[in-house]
Amino acid sequence: MTIGKMTPDNLIAGSFPLVAVPVTVLGTEAVELKRGDVVALVDGMAVLVDSQSASNGGQLACGIMSEDVTTEAGQQKTAAMYVKGEFNIRAMRFGGNDTIETHCRRMTEIGLIPRETRI
C-alpha cells in the first residue's frame, strides 16, 4: 500500500524551521499554482505575486506554495503555503516579470529566507 510519494525538488534550502498554514485558492477563471510559487493574498485568496500588475495586495509576497493546486473557474480549494523557512531561489516562481530581487527584502522581513543553492 502506498500512502504518499516524495520527490525531492530542492525547494527547502536550510534547517530554519518550516511553518505552513492553510490558504484558500479561488479564481474567476481556472487557477494553477505550483509548489514553489511565491504568492500574495487578495481578499484572503492566494494568487501568484505580481508587483507590476497588482495593486490590491497581489503585489506583496506573503507565502510560498508547499503543494500544487489547480482549480476550475469559480471552484475553491484549500492548500498549504509556507510562511516561514529557508527556500532555494532557483525553485521559486513569480508572476509577471518579478524576480527574487523584487521581493527579497519583504520575504526576509516576514521569515521567508531566500537562499541560493546549486543542488
BAPAVO-456358 format. One record per atom (N, C-alpha, C): atom name; residue in one letter; z, x, y. Coordinates in steps of 0.05 Angstrom, whole numbers, plus 32768, in hexadecimal, padded with zeros to 4 digits. Layout:
<rs>
a; r; w; u; v
CA; A; Z; X; Y
...
</rs>
This chain:
<rs>
a; r; w; u; v
N; M; 8000; 8011; 7FE9
CA; M; 8000; 8000; 8000
C; M; 8000; 8012; 8019
N; T; 7FEE; 800D; 802B
CA; T; 7FED; 801B; 8044
C; T; 7FFA; 800B; 805A
N; I; 800D; 8017; 8068
CA; I; 801B; 8009; 807E
C; I; 800E; 8011; 8098
N; G; 8007; 8029; 809C
CA; G; 7FFB; 8031; 80B5
C; G; 7FEC; 804B; 80B1
N; K; 7FDC; 8052; 80C4
CA; K; 7FCC; 806B; 80C2
C; K; 7FCE; 8078; 80DD
N; M; 7FD5; 8092; 80DD
CA; M; 7FD8; 80A1; 80F6
C; M; 7FC2; 80B6; 80F6
N; T; 7FB2; 80B5; 810B
CA; T; 7F9D; 80CA; 810F
C; T; 7FA4; 80D8; 8129
N; P; 7FAB; 80F2; 8127
CA; P; 7FB2; 8101; 813F
C; P; 7F9C; 8101; 8154
N; D; 7FA3; 80FC; 816D
CA; D; 7F8F; 80FB; 8182
C; D; 7F96; 810E; 8199
N; N; 7FAD; 811C; 8197
CA; N; 7FB5; 812F; 81AB
C; N; 7FBD; 8123; 81C6
N; L; 7FC3; 8109; 81C7
CA; L; 7FCC; 80FD; 81E0
C; L; 7FE7; 8108; 81E8
N; I; 7FF9; 810A; 81D4
CA; I; 8014; 8113; 81DA
C; I; 8013; 8132; 81DD
N; A; 801F; 813C; 81F3
CA; A; 801C; 8159; 81F9
C; A; 8036; 8168; 81FB
N; G; 804C; 815D; 81F3
CA; G; 8065; 816B; 81F5
C; G; 807C; 815D; 81E8
N; S; 8094; 8166; 81ED
CA; S; 80AB; 815B; 81DF
C; S; 80BC; 8149; 81F2
N; F; 80B3; 8145; 820A
CA; F; 80C1; 8133; 821C
C; F; 80C2; 8117; 820F
N; P; 80D9; 810A; 820F
CA; P; 80DC; 80F1; 8201
C; P; 80C7; 80DC; 820A
N; L; 80BB; 80CF; 81F7
CA; L; 80A7; 80BA; 81FD
C; L; 80B6; 809F; 8200
N; V; 80AD; 8090; 8214
CA; V; 80B7; 8075; 8217
C; V; 809E; 8063; 821A
N; A; 809D; 804E; 8209
CA; A; 8087; 803B; 820A
C; A; 8093; 801F; 820F
N; V; 8084; 800F; 821D
CA; V; 808C; 7FF3; 8222
C; V; 8075; 7FE1; 821D
N; P; 807B; 7FC7; 8218
CA; P; 8065; 7FB4; 8214
C; P; 8057; 7FAE; 822E
N; V; 803D; 7FA9; 822D
CA; V; 802E; 7FA2; 8245
C; V; 801A; 7F8C; 823C
N; T; 8014; 7F7A; 824F
CA; T; 8000; 7F65; 8249
C; T; 7FE5; 7F6E; 8253
N; V; 7FD1; 7F68; 8243
CA; V; 7FB5; 7F6D; 824A
C; V; 7FA7; 7F52; 824A
N; L; 7F9A; 7F4C; 8261
CA; L; 7F8C; 7F33; 8264
C; L; 7F75; 7F38; 8277
N; G; 7F5E; 7F2D; 8270
CA; G; 7F47; 7F30; 8282
C; G; 7F38; 7F17; 8285
N; T; 7F2C; 7F13; 829C
CA; T; 7F1A; 7EFD; 82A0
C; T; 7F00; 7F01; 8290
N; E; 7EFC; 7F1A; 8289
CA; E; 7EE6; 7F21; 8276
C; E; 7EF2; 7F33; 8261
N; A; 7EE3; 7F3A; 824D
CA; A; 7EED; 7F4B; 8237
C; A; 7EF8; 7F65; 8242
N; V; 7F0F; 7F6E; 8237
CA; V; 7F1D; 7F86; 8240
C; V; 7F20; 7F98; 8227
N; E; 7F1A; 7FB2; 822B
CA; E; 7F1F; 7FC5; 8216
C; E; 7F2D; 7FDD; 8221
N; L; 7F46; 7FE1; 8219
CA; L; 7F56; 7FF8; 8221
C; L; 7F5B; 8009; 8208
N; K; 7F59; 8023; 820B
CA; K; 7F5C; 8036; 81F5
C; K; 7F76; 8046; 81F9
N; R; 7F80; 8050; 81E2
CA; R; 7F96; 8062; 81E3
C; R; 7F8F; 807A; 81F5
N; G; 7FA0; 8080; 8208
CA; G; 7F9B; 8096; 821A
C; G; 7F91; 808C; 8235
N; D; 7F8A; 8073; 8238
CA; D; 7F81; 8068; 8252
C; D; 7F99; 8067; 8265
N; V; 7F95; 8071; 827D
CA; V; 7FA9; 806F; 8291
C; V; 7FA6; 8054; 829F
N; V; 7FBB; 8044; 829F
CA; V; 7FBA; 8029; 82A9
C; V; 7FCC; 8024; 82C1
N; A; 7FC4; 800F; 82CF
CA; A; 7FD4; 8004; 82E5
C; A; 7FDB; 7FE7; 82DE
N; L; 7FEC; 7FDB; 82EE
CA; L; 7FF3; 7FBF; 82EA
C; L; 7FE9; 7FAF; 8301
N; V; 7FDA; 7F9A; 82FB
CA; V; 7FD0; 7F87; 830E
C; V; 7FDB; 7F6B; 8306
N; D; 7FEC; 7F60; 8316
CA; D; 7FF8; 7F46; 830F
C; D; 8006; 7F47; 82F3
N; G; 8012; 7F5E; 82ED
CA; G; 8020; 7F62; 82D4
C; G; 800F; 7F68; 82BC
N; M; 7FF5; 7F6B; 82C0
CA; M; 7FE2; 7F70; 82AA
C; M; 7FD7; 7F8C; 82AC
N; A; 7FD4; 7F9A; 8295
CA; A; 7FCA; 7FB5; 8295
C; A; 7FAC; 7FB5; 8299
N; V; 7FA3; 7FC8; 82AB
CA; V; 7F87; 7FCC; 82B0
C; V; 7F82; 7FEB; 82B2
N; L; 7F6A; 7FF4; 82AC
CA; L; 7F64; 8010; 82B0
C; L; 7F67; 8018; 82CD
N; V; 7F76; 802C; 82D3
CA; V; 7F7B; 8034; 82EE
C; V; 7F61; 803D; 82FC
N; D; 7F5E; 8035; 8315
CA; D; 7F46; 803C; 8324
C; D; 7F4D; 803C; 8341
N; S; 7F50; 8054; 834C
CA; S; 7F59; 8057; 8368
C; S; 7F44; 8050; 837D
N; Q; 7F2B; 804F; 8375
CA; Q; 7F16; 804B; 8389
C; Q; 7F0E; 802E; 838C
N; S; 7F0F; 801E; 8377
CA; S; 7F06; 8002; 837A
C; S; 7F1D; 7FEE; 8379
N; A; 7F36; 7FF7; 8375
CA; A; 7F4C; 7FE4; 8374
C; A; 7F5E; 7FE7; 838C
N; S; 7F69; 7FD1; 8395
CA; S; 7F7C; 7FD1; 83AB
C; S; 7F93; 7FBD; 83A6
N; N; 7F93; 7FB3; 838E
CA; N; 7FA7; 7F9E; 8386
C; N; 7FBC; 7FA9; 8373
N; G; 7FC0; 7FC3; 8373
CA; G; 7FD2; 7FD0; 8360
C; G; 7FC4; 7FDF; 834A
N; G; 7FAB; 7FD9; 8346
CA; G; 7F9A; 7FE6; 8332
C; G; 7F94; 8003; 8338
N; Q; 7F9C; 800C; 834F
CA; Q; 7F97; 8028; 8357
C; Q; 7FAF; 803A; 8351
N; L; 7FC5; 802E; 8347
CA; L; 7FDE; 803E; 8343
C; L; 7FE5; 8040; 8326
N; A; 7FE2; 8058; 831B
CA; A; 7FE8; 805D; 82FF
C; A; 8005; 8056; 82F9
N; C; 800A; 8048; 82E3
CA; C; 8025; 8042; 82DB
C; C; 802B; 8045; 82BD
N; G; 8016; 804C; 82AE
CA; G; 801A; 8050; 8291
C; G; 8001; 805B; 8284
N; I; 8005; 8061; 826A
CA; I; 7FEF; 806B; 825A
C; I; 7FEF; 805A; 8240
N; M; 7FD9; 804F; 8239
CA; M; 7FD7; 803E; 8221
C; M; 7FDE; 804E; 8209
N; S; 7FEF; 8043; 81F8
CA; S; 7FF7; 8051; 81DF
C; S; 7FE7; 8047; 81C7
N; E; 7FD7; 8033; 81CC
CA; E; 7FC7; 8028; 81B6
C; E; 7FAD; 801B; 81C2
N; D; 7F9A; 8017; 81B1
CA; D; 7F81; 8009; 81B9
C; D; 7F87; 7FEB; 81BA
N; V; 7F7B; 7FDD; 81CD
CA; V; 7F7C; 7FC0; 81CE
C; V; 7F62; 7FB5; 81DA
N; T; 7F58; 7FA0; 81CE
CA; T; 7F40; 7F93; 81D7
C; T; 7F46; 7F75; 81D9
N; T; 7F3D; 7F69; 81EF
CA; T; 7F41; 7F4C; 81F2
C; T; 7F25; 7F40; 81F8
N; E; 7F22; 7F27; 81F1
CA; E; 7F0B; 7F17; 81F9
C; E; 7F11; 7F0B; 8215
N; A; 7EFD; 7F00; 8221
CA; A; 7F00; 7EF3; 823B
C; A; 7F16; 7EDE; 823B
N; G; 7F2A; 7EE1; 824C
CA; G; 7F40; 7ECE; 824E
C; G; 7F55; 7ED2; 8239
N; Q; 7F52; 7EE3; 8226
CA; Q; 7F65; 7EE8; 8211
C; Q; 7F7B; 7EFB; 821B
N; Q; 7F94; 7EF6; 8213
CA; Q; 7FAA; 7F07; 821B
C; Q; 7FB6; 7F14; 8202
N; K; 7FBB; 7F2E; 8204
CA; K; 7FC8; 7F3C; 81EE
C; K; 7FDE; 7F4E; 81F9
N; T; 7FF1; 7F54; 81E8
CA; T; 8006; 7F67; 81EF
C; T; 8001; 7F81; 81E0
N; A; 8004; 7F97; 81EE
CA; A; 8000; 7FB1; 81E3
C; A; 8017; 7FC3; 81ED
N; A; 8016; 7FDC; 81E6
CA; A; 802B; 7FEF; 81EF
C; A; 801F; 8004; 8202
N; M; 802E; 800B; 8216
CA; M; 8026; 8021; 8228
C; M; 803E; 8034; 822B
N; Y; 8037; 804D; 822D
CA; Y; 804C; 8061; 8233
C; Y; 8052; 8061; 8250
N; V; 806C; 8063; 8257
CA; V; 8074; 8065; 8273
C; V; 8083; 807F; 8278
N; K; 8088; 808E; 8263
CA; K; 8095; 80A9; 8265
C; K; 808A; 80BA; 824F
N; G; 8087; 80D4; 8254
CA; G; 807F; 80E7; 8240
C; G; 806D; 80FD; 824B
N; E; 8065; 8110; 823A
CA; E; 8052; 8125; 8241
C; E; 8038; 811F; 8233
N; F; 8022; 8120; 8242
CA; F; 8008; 8117; 8238
C; F; 7FF2; 812B; 823E
N; N; 7FE0; 812E; 822B
CA; N; 7FC9; 8140; 822D
C; N; 7FB5; 8134; 8240
N; I; 7FAF; 8142; 8256
CA; I; 7F9B; 8138; 8269
C; I; 7F7F; 8135; 825D
N; R; 7F7A; 8145; 8249
CA; R; 7F5F; 8143; 823B
C; R; 7F5C; 8129; 822B
N; A; 7F73; 811C; 8225
CA; A; 7F72; 8103; 8215
C; A; 7F75; 80EA; 8227
N; M; 7F75; 80EE; 8241
CA; M; 7F79; 80D7; 8254
C; M; 7F5E; 80CE; 825E
N; R; 7F5C; 80B3; 8264
CA; R; 7F44; 80A8; 8270
C; R; 7F4C; 8098; 8288
N; F; 7F3D; 809A; 829D
CA; F; 7F42; 808C; 82B6
C; F; 7F2A; 807A; 82BD
N; G; 7F2E; 8066; 82CF
CA; G; 7F18; 8055; 82D8
C; G; 7F09; 8062; 82EF
N; G; 7EF1; 8057; 82F4
CA; G; 7EE1; 8060; 830A
C; G; 7EDB; 807E; 8308
N; N; 7EDD; 808C; 831E
CA; N; 7EDA; 80A9; 831F
C; N; 7EF4; 80B8; 8320
N; D; 7F0A; 80AA; 831A
CA; D; 7F24; 80B6; 831B
C; D; 7F27; 80CD; 8307
N; T; 7F38; 80E0; 830D
CA; T; 7F3E; 80F7; 82FC
C; T; 7F5C; 80FB; 82FB
N; I; 7F65; 810E; 82EC
CA; I; 7F82; 8114; 82EB
C; I; 7F8C; 811C; 8307
N; E; 7F7B; 8129; 8317
CA; E; 7F83; 8132; 8332
C; E; 7F89; 811A; 8343
N; T; 7F7B; 8103; 833F
CA; T; 7F7F; 80EB; 834F
C; T; 7F9B; 80E0; 834A
N; H; 7FA5; 80E2; 8332
CA; H; 7FBE; 80D4; 832A
C; H; 7FD5; 80E7; 8322
N; C; 7FD1; 8101; 8322
CA; C; 7FE5; 8113; 8317
C; C; 8000; 8111; 8325
N; R; 8000; 8110; 833F
CA; R; 801A; 810F; 834E
C; R; 8029; 80F6; 8347
N; R; 801C; 80DF; 8349
CA; R; 802A; 80C5; 8343
C; R; 8034; 80C5; 8325
N; M; 8023; 80CE; 8313
CA; M; 802A; 80CE; 82F7
C; M; 8043; 80DF; 82F2
N; T; 8044; 80F6; 82FE
CA; T; 805B; 8108; 82FB
C; T; 8074; 80FB; 8307
N; E; 8071; 80EE; 831E
CA; E; 8088; 80E1; 832B
C; E; 8094; 80CB; 831A
N; I; 8084; 80BD; 830A
CA; I; 808F; 80A7; 82FA
C; I; 8095; 80AF; 82DD
N; G; 8091; 80C9; 82D6
CA; G; 8099; 80D3; 82BC
C; G; 8082; 80D5; 82A8
N; L; 806A; 80D2; 82B1
CA; L; 8052; 80D7; 829F
C; L; 8049; 80F3; 82A6
N; I; 8051; 8106; 8295
CA; I; 804D; 8122; 829C
C; I; 8032; 812C; 8290
N; P; 801E; 8132; 82A0
CA; P; 8005; 813B; 8296
C; P; 8006; 8159; 828F
N; R; 7FFB; 8160; 8278
CA; R; 7FFA; 817C; 826F
C; R; 7FDE; 8181; 8266
N; E; 7FD5; 819A; 826B
CA; E; 7FBB; 81A2; 8260
C; E; 7FC0; 81B1; 8246
N; T; 7FB5; 81A6; 8231
CA; T; 7FB7; 81B3; 8217
C; T; 7F9B; 81B6; 820C
N; R; 7F98; 81C9; 81FA
CA; R; 7F7E; 81CE; 81EF
C; R; 7F7C; 81C4; 81D2
N; I; 7F91; 81B8; 81C8
CA; I; 7F92; 81AF; 81AC
C; I; 7F81; 8196; 81A9
</rs>
